[in-house]
Amino acid sequence: MTIKDDIFVPADALAKIAASNELHGKLVLRYVTSDEIFVVHGVETSRGMRRQVDIPREYHALRAGNGSYDGRWIESPSSALHVVHAELRRRPGSMMTPADFKELSGVRLDAGMKTLIVITHDAGLSEDLRAGGVETYAGWHLTRDGARPASIAVEPATHGLKQLEGLWPLSELSAMNIAVVGCGSIGSAAAEALAGYGVGSLQLIDPDRLLWHNLVRHSLDRRSVGRSKAAALADSLTQRWQRESYFAHDVDVVREAGVLRALTSDADLVLCAADGVAPRRVVSHVARRAKIPAILACVLDGGAIGEILRLRPTPRFGCLLCLRANMQERGAIDAEADQELDYGAGTAHLPMTAAPSDLKYIGALAAKAAVATLLESRFGDATQRLPSEHAVIGLRPAGDLHAPFDLNHAADVVWRSIPAPRPECVTCNP
């Protein structure tokens, strides 16, 4: 077996070492052959007393492994050992002699004919040394020839989104509630991005099931085929982000607009990624009446162009129909009619033409627009100000469309404003 440099130490192992009154003790490790890593599964907390490490079930790889390998943990008497560890790590293939390791660690260890895994801990490591790349925990492979530094992955006390505390407005976004209408290719990508931004609650709305032809472009995989898209997506986000605030609603917003009204009564924003004219019009109307912003996202012209609309309930900006009427007057393509095609199902209407990653790109950008809108409008975050209200994105642009869809370059993002409400619009002027 080739010994690799990767040693994984779960949080419970760290807690057991910290709670011990001893200065050193034994470790029990398993070797995960498929990933070539050592994982600490047992810790000696007092002489002759070994305790099993509790590893959460979701860490499937860390709970695997075979065999039982001996190791040691040591409380380092000084920072010199870890300084040397950092220096040796910068020189691949280097090691220290067994005598030097004994002197710096304060413990005599005999590896015999095997390799002994050793983890050392320096509780008093200074901030200056940490800033210089010296680690609180250090890993070693000890043999008869010497001690070779090993990389060590120590589970931190804080991980997940909490790691962004102070760097990203998590507390503000955790209080936000966004309704996502349409949990297909774009909607599922948008929902994942919103969860990754730290949005506290998501109302996932979609009446459809995940089918085989959806898999090529959907965030969910074959394990969810046959399930409600909304429910499967809620479960996936819950497992990924460890939050119980993603809610599924198997609702057709056109036939059950009253349910959407109820859901938006507590929502801060609606993001619509549903196919078809009708659901987008319903979302535009309901969001305006609820006095909350809406983000609409789609692809047009067979997936050649992406579009993101921000509709804000102010006298300055009109609704979806106001925008489309203005565009029609200027000779643009009928974007709403384009939405009526049975996109991506492989039917006679239109086969799959948009690349899955392009659809995810539009979903992620729609989520960014939603989060930026809330951060700027609710909390005055000037760093999250969007360029304007209407984004057209080049995916496979040919430059053969009328403005504003006349892009010529992939990844072009052109923002424009949208017109004021029409006097006769019943959505904007109830």
Buried (B, 14 or more C-beta within 10 A) or exposed (E): EEBBBBBBBBBBBBBBBEEBEBEBBBBBBBBBEEBEBBBBBBBBBEEEEBBEBEBEEEEEEBBBBEEEBBBBBBBBBEBEBBBBBBBBBEEEEEBBEBEBBBBBBBBEBEBEEEBBBBBBBBEEBEEEBEEEEBBBBBBBBBBEEBBBBBBBBBBEEEEEBEEBEEEBBBEBBBEBBBBBBBBBBBBBBBBBBBBBBBBBBBBBBBBBBBEEEBBEBBBBEEEBBEBBBBBBBBBBBBEBBEBEBBBBBBBBBBEBBEBBBEBBEEBBBBBBBBBBBBBBBBBBBBBBEBEBBBBBBBBBBBBBBBBBBBBBBEEEBBBBBBBBBBBEEEEBBEBBEBBEBEBBBEEEEBEBBBBBEBBBBBBBBBBBBBBBBBBBBBEEBEEBEBEEBBBBBBBBBEEEBEEBBBBEEEEEEBBEEBBBBBEEBEBBEE
